[in-house]
C-alpha cells in the first residue's frame, strides 16, 4: 500500500512569532480561563481567512502545525458587564509568552496572501498580534521514520506516541458560528516514530517529514497534516 502513496508534497511553510497568545477552552471556568497547549484547527482556519480577507473553502487544503512558547503564566483580566448594572468581572487567563507557530499548508497557493495579509496577523485573541518571520515553499518527503515534537496529532495516533495530552477542539466553525468538534492528541515532548518499544511498530504507516527543519539523531522532523472537514 505504501508504494501507492505519493513520495513528495509541495506545501507552504509559514513561521509566525509573537509576544503573547492564548487559546481559551470553549467552556469558561469561573475564576480562571485555561488555554489549550496548541492552537485549535478552527484558530488556524480563522488565521487563513484573515490573511485572504474571505471565507476560504475548508475542504480545499490540509494543514500541519509545530507550536512552541518560552513560558506560561497567568494574567488578571476583567470584563465589563452593563446588565443589570455596570460592574467588572475579574478572572485569571492562562497566557503563553513568546509563541512561535510553524504552519504548513497544502497546496501552497496562499504564498501571496501571507506575504501581504488582508488583515493583521493574530493568533488566539484579536490583540495577540504575530509577525511573519519566514515564508517559503518546501517539499515534504515521505519517510518510514521521523521524530515529532510540539505537534498536533489525530487522536488515533495517541497510542503510538507516549506522553500526549488528549484534547477536544473545535475543528471548524462555519459562517453561522456553528462548531464541529474532533478529538486530538497534543504532543509536547520529542518522540521518535515509530516507537522502538512498540511491538507493532512494523505496521506504522509512513509519514511526511520536513527536510528543511532541524534533524535529531539523523531523523527528520515529522509533519502531521489535518483537514478541517
N, C-alpha and C positions, 0 to 999 in steps of 0.2 A: 504493500500500500504506500509506503514512504517514497517508493520510486516514482509514483504518480504525482507527488506534491511538487509545486514549483520550488526551485532551488534559490531564487533570489526575488526580492521585492523592493522596489523603489518607494521610499517614504520621505516625508518632510520631517526634519528634526529641528525642533524649536526649544531653546533654553530661555526660561524666564526667571528673573531674580527679583526679590522684593525685600522690604524691611520687616513686615509682619503680615500674617494672614490667619484665617480661622475658617473651619468648615463645620458649622453647627449641626448637631443632631436634629432630626426633624421634629422630635417631641421635646419641648422645653422642660428642663428640670428646674424646679423652683429654687432660686438662690444661686445656682451655678449653671453655666452654659458650656458643657464639654464640647470638644471638637473631634471629628474624625482625624485619624493619623494620616489620611491620604485624601486628596480631592475626589469627591464622588464623580461618577461619569456625567451626571447632569451638570455639574460645575464645568467640566471640560466642554460639554456641548454649548453651554452658555458663553464660554470664552470664544469658541469658534464663531458663534453667531455675532458676538460683539465685534470681532475683527472684520467680519464681512459686512456687517450692518443689516443682515437679513436672517430669516429663519432658514437654515440650511436643511436639506433633506437628510434626516438622521440615518436612513438606510444606505446612504451613498458612500460612507467611509468607515474605516476602523481606526482605533487609537490605542496607544500604549503610553504608560507613564512611569517615570522614575522621579520620586519626590523626596527631598531631604530638607532638614532645617537644623539650625545651630543650637537652639534651646527652646524649651516650652515653659510658659509662665502664665499666671493669672492676672487679669486686669479688671478693675472695677468700672462697670458701665451702668448707665441708667436710662430708662425710657420714660418720657413724659406722657402721662395719661391725663386727658381732659374730661373724661366722663367717669363717675358723676361729678367730680370736681378735680381741679388741677392738682396733680401730685406726681412725684418721681418714684419710679420702681427700680431700685438699685439691684444689681446682680453681678456675679463674677463670670468672666468669659475666659476660656482657655485659648491662648494665642501661641503661634509659632514665630520665632524670631529668625530672621534671615532665611526665608524659604527659597528653595531653588526647584523649579519644575523643568524636567526634560520631557517634552511631549513629542510623540511620534504619530504622524498622520499618514494614512494611506487611502487614496492616492495623494500625490504631492502637490496638487493644483492650488493649494492655499498659500503658496510662497508669497505672492504679491500682496495678499491680504495681511499677512503677518509683517510684511515689510512696511506697509502703510496702513495700519489698522483704522477702521472706520470710527470706532470708539476707543477710549483709553483702555489699556490692558489692565485688568483687575482680576484677582483670583480670590474667591471667597466673598468677602463683603465688598461693597462698591468703593469704599475708601482704601482697600488693600491694593494699591497700585503696584504693578510689576513693570520691570524693564526688560526688553528683549536683549539678551546678551549674545545670542548665537542663532544663526538661521542658515540651514543648508539642506540640500537633498542628498540622502545617503542610501546605500543599497544594503538592506538586511540580507543575511545569508542563513540558509537552513543548516542546522547542526544537531547532532545527536547528544551533545553535552554542552553545558554552559554554566555560568553562575548567575544567580539572581540576588538582588538586594533592593530595598526601598521601592518595592513594586506592588502593583495591584494585580491580584490573580483571581481567576474564576474560583468559586467555592469548591468545585470538584477537584481542583489541583491541591487543596489544602493537605490531604494525606501524603502528598509527595514532598512537602516542604515542612520541616519542623519549625515550631515556634511562630506560627501565623496567628493573626488576630481575625476572628470572624466578624463580619460587618454586614448589615442590611443597609443598602444605599439606594438612593434614587438613581435609576438607570437612565431615565429620560423624562423630561417634563414638557408636555406639549403646549401649544399656544393658549389653551384654556386652563393652564396650570394644573393639569391632571398628571400625577406622577405614576410612573411604572417602576416597581421595585425589583431588586435582584440581590442575591447573596454573593458576597465576595470574601476573599481572604487577603489580608494586608500583611505583607512580608517586610520586616524592617532589617533583619539580620542578613548577613551574606551567607548564601547556601549554594552548594554545588548541586547541579542537576545532571544526571539522576543522583539520588541519594545512595551512596555506596552501601549503606546499611539496609537498604530495602531489597528484600528477596525478589521483588517483582520489577526491579529496575530495567530488566531486559525488555519489558513491554512499554516503557516510557516512550511517548511519541517524540519526534524531533521538534525543535523549537527554533524561533528566529533569534539571531544574535546580531549585535551591532559591532561591526569590525572597527568602527572609529572610536568606540568607548574604551576606557582603560581595561586592561586584562588583569586576571587574577590567577596566579599559578598556571599560566598558559591557557586559561579558559576565557572565552569572550563573554561579554555581558549579555544575558538573555533579555528579550523584549517580548512581553505577552500582549497580544493585540485583542481588543474587545470591540464589540458592536453596541450601538445604543438601543437598537430594537431588533 
